[in-house]
Amino acid sequence: MRVREVRYQLPKKGQRTHLVTIATTLLDPVRYPKEQILRLYGVRWTVETHLAELKTTLQMRQIKCKTVEGAKKELAVYCLVYNLVHAVMLTAAARQHVEPQRISFLDTIRWLRSAEVGENLPDLVVNPHRPDRHEPRVIKDLKDSYRKMVKPRHILKQELHFWGGRLK
């Protein structure tokens, strides 16, 4: 497979400059200029933030339905709720004179859950602007402390019974 490497430097005030390399299959530098690829790469982080909102805040880590039709409906509801929350965030951002992505997604959900019919939208939490924020890539899933299911359920039940209520 042929790939094109696009490199750019991230200068950090008071820190060593980082060299970032992007490998892409967009080979034509005239049709896909370096600046456009870098801009798209920046948008990627925004998309990942939105996916994190869906997975974590809206608790969409797993589809709960067992049928294809049910899964489609579940995804449609998640999309509906997600877009509703962002519509409220847009309204709040315009009224509070900030960029929409600065309005707290979680605070918006909390207000929507507790709001009475016809209640006026309050000022929502505005997240601080943190352009140089970097977080370590780790999994923090404190709720999921059980072992993974690696055997069929009927076998696990047999083992549970055999070992007197404790799996070995």
Buried (B, 14 or more C-beta within 10 A) or exposed (E): EEEBEBEBEEEEEEEEEEEEEBEEEBEEEEEBEEEEBBEEBEEEEEEEEBEEBBEBBBEBEEEEEEEEEEEEEBBEEBEEBBEEBBEBBEBBBEEBEBEEBBBBBBBBBEBEEEEEEEEEBEEBBBBEEEEEEEEEEEEEEEEEEEEEEEEEEEEBEEEEEEEEEEEE
